[in-house]
Amino acid sequence: MDIKTIEYRKLISTGDYSNLTIGATAAVGDDDTPDEALVALQAWVENQLRERTVSAQETHDARQHLYELQRQAADTSNELRRMKARYDEGRRLLEKHGIEMQTTAVFDPPF
C-alpha cells in the first residue's frame, strides 16, 4: 500500500466542560516514510496544542485575577460607604451636642 497523506488529531478537555481539538493533514514526501511523516506531524500538533493550552490557561488566569480585583473593588466600595455612614453619624452626634467640627482637609475625609 502506498500512503500519500497522513492525518493526526488530538482532543483535550480544557476543564470548563469544553474541548480543544488540534489536528493537521500532511502529504508524505518522496524522501519520507509514512512513519517519519507521522512523527513530524505529531510533533507539530503537540507544539500547537502546547501553545494554545498555555494561552488558554493565561486567559483563564487573567479572568480569575480580574474577578478577584472586581470583588475587592466592590468590598472596598462597601467598606467606604459604611465608614462614611459612621462618620456622618458621629458628626451629627457632635452637632447635636453643640460641638462643631472643623471642615479643613486634615479633619474632613474625602467622601
C-alpha positions as a Markdown table, in Angstrom:
| # | Residue | x | y | z |
|---|---|---|---|---|
| 1 | Met | 0.0 | 0.0 | 0.0 |
| 2 | Asp | 1.3 | 3.4 | -1.0 |
| 3 | Ile | 0.4 | 6.1 | 1.7 |
| 4 | Lys | 0.3 | 9.6 | 0.2 |
| 5 | Thr | -1.2 | 11.7 | 3.1 |
| 6 | Ile | -1.4 | 11.3 | 6.8 |
| 7 | Glu | -3.6 | 13.0 | 9.4 |
| 8 | Tyr | -3.2 | 13.4 | 13.1 |
| 9 | Arg | -5.7 | 15.0 | 15.6 |
| 10 | Lys | -5.7 | 15.3 | 19.3 |
| 11 | Leu | -8.6 | 16.2 | 21.5 |
| 12 | Ile | -8.1 | 17.6 | 25.1 |
| 13 | Ser | -10.5 | 18.7 | 27.8 |
| 14 | Thr | -10.0 | 22.4 | 28.8 |
| 15 | Gly | -11.5 | 21.8 | 32.2 |
| 16 | Asp | -14.5 | 24.0 | 31.8 |
| 17 | Tyr | -16.8 | 21.4 | 30.1 |
| 18 | Ser | -15.4 | 22.2 | 26.7 |
| 19 | Asn | -12.8 | 20.6 | 24.5 |
| 20 | Leu | -10.0 | 21.7 | 22.2 |
| 21 | Thr | -9.1 | 19.8 | 19.0 |
| 22 | Ile | -5.9 | 20.4 | 17.1 |
| 23 | Gly | -5.1 | 18.4 | 14.0 |
| 24 | Ala | -3.4 | 18.5 | 10.7 |
| 25 | Thr | -3.1 | 16.7 | 7.4 |
| 26 | Ala | 0.2 | 16.4 | 5.6 |
| 27 | Ala | 1.5 | 14.9 | 2.4 |
| 28 | Val | 4.2 | 12.2 | 2.7 |
| 29 | Gly | 7.2 | 13.5 | 0.9 |
| 30 | Asp | 9.2 | 11.5 | -1.6 |
| 31 | Asp | 12.2 | 11.3 | 0.8 |
| 32 | Asp | 10.0 | 10.4 | 3.9 |
| 33 | Thr | 8.4 | 7.2 | 5.1 |
| 34 | Pro | 4.8 | 7.5 | 6.4 |
| 35 | Asp | 6.2 | 6.7 | 9.9 |
| 36 | Glu | 8.6 | 9.6 | 9.7 |
| 37 | Ala | 5.9 | 12.0 | 8.4 |
| 38 | Leu | 3.6 | 10.9 | 11.2 |
| 39 | Val | 6.2 | 11.6 | 13.9 |
| 40 | Ala | 6.9 | 15.1 | 12.4 |
| 41 | Leu | 3.1 | 15.7 | 12.2 |
| 42 | Gln | 2.6 | 14.6 | 15.8 |
| 43 | Ala | 5.4 | 16.9 | 17.0 |
| 44 | Trp | 3.8 | 19.8 | 15.1 |
| 45 | Val | 0.3 | 19.2 | 16.6 |
| 46 | Glu | 1.7 | 18.8 | 20.1 |
| 47 | Asn | 3.6 | 22.1 | 19.7 |
| 48 | Gln | 0.4 | 23.8 | 18.5 |
| 49 | Leu | -1.5 | 22.3 | 21.4 |
| 50 | Arg | 1.1 | 23.4 | 24.0 |
| 51 | Glu | 1.0 | 27.0 | 22.7 |
| 52 | Arg | -2.9 | 27.1 | 22.7 |
| 53 | Thr | -3.1 | 25.4 | 26.1 |
| 54 | Val | -0.7 | 28.0 | 27.6 |
| 55 | Ser | -2.7 | 30.8 | 26.0 |
| 56 | Ala | -6.0 | 29.4 | 27.3 |
| 57 | Gln | -4.5 | 29.0 | 30.8 |
| 58 | Glu | -3.2 | 32.6 | 30.7 |
| 59 | Thr | -6.6 | 33.8 | 29.6 |
| 60 | His | -8.3 | 31.8 | 32.4 |
| 61 | Asp | -5.8 | 33.1 | 35.0 |
| 62 | Ala | -6.3 | 36.7 | 33.8 |
| 63 | Arg | -10.1 | 36.3 | 34.1 |
| 64 | Gln | -9.7 | 34.9 | 37.6 |
| 65 | His | -7.5 | 37.8 | 38.6 |
| 66 | Leu | -9.9 | 40.3 | 37.1 |
| 67 | Tyr | -12.8 | 38.7 | 39.0 |
| 68 | Glu | -10.8 | 39.0 | 42.2 |
| 69 | Leu | -10.0 | 42.6 | 41.6 |
| 70 | Gln | -13.6 | 43.4 | 40.9 |
| 71 | Arg | -14.6 | 41.7 | 44.1 |
| 72 | Gln | -12.0 | 43.6 | 46.1 |
| 73 | Ala | -13.2 | 46.9 | 44.5 |
| 74 | Ala | -16.8 | 46.1 | 45.5 |
| 75 | Asp | -15.7 | 45.2 | 49.0 |
| 76 | Thr | -13.7 | 48.4 | 49.3 |
| 77 | Ser | -16.6 | 50.5 | 48.0 |
| 78 | Asn | -19.0 | 48.9 | 50.5 |
| 79 | Glu | -16.5 | 49.5 | 53.3 |
| 80 | Leu | -16.1 | 53.1 | 52.2 |
| 81 | Arg | -19.9 | 53.6 | 52.4 |
| 82 | Arg | -20.0 | 52.1 | 55.9 |
| 83 | Met | -17.2 | 54.3 | 57.0 |
| 84 | Lys | -18.9 | 57.4 | 55.6 |
| 85 | Ala | -22.2 | 56.5 | 57.3 |
| 86 | Arg | -20.4 | 56.1 | 60.6 |
| 87 | Tyr | -18.5 | 59.4 | 60.1 |
| 88 | Asp | -21.8 | 61.2 | 59.3 |
| 89 | Glu | -23.4 | 59.7 | 62.3 |
| 90 | Gly | -20.6 | 60.8 | 64.6 |
| 91 | Arg | -20.7 | 64.3 | 63.0 |
| 92 | Arg | -24.4 | 64.5 | 63.6 |
| 93 | Leu | -24.0 | 63.4 | 67.2 |
| 94 | Leu | -21.4 | 66.0 | 67.9 |
| 95 | Glu | -23.5 | 68.7 | 66.2 |
| 96 | Lys | -26.5 | 67.6 | 68.3 |
| 97 | His | -24.4 | 68.4 | 71.4 |
| 98 | Gly | -23.3 | 71.7 | 70.1 |
| 99 | Ile | -19.8 | 70.6 | 69.0 |
| 100 | Glu | -18.8 | 71.8 | 65.6 |
| 101 | Met | -16.1 | 70.0 | 63.7 |
| 102 | Gln | -13.6 | 71.9 | 61.6 |
| 103 | Thr | -14.0 | 71.4 | 57.9 |
| 104 | Thr | -10.4 | 71.5 | 56.9 |
| 105 | Ala | -9.0 | 68.9 | 54.6 |
| 106 | Val | -7.0 | 67.5 | 57.6 |
| 107 | Phe | -10.1 | 66.5 | 59.6 |
| 108 | Asp | -12.7 | 66.0 | 56.8 |
| 109 | Pro | -12.4 | 62.7 | 55.0 |
| 110 | Pro | -12.8 | 62.8 | 51.2 |
| 111 | Phe | -16.2 | 61.1 | 51.0 |
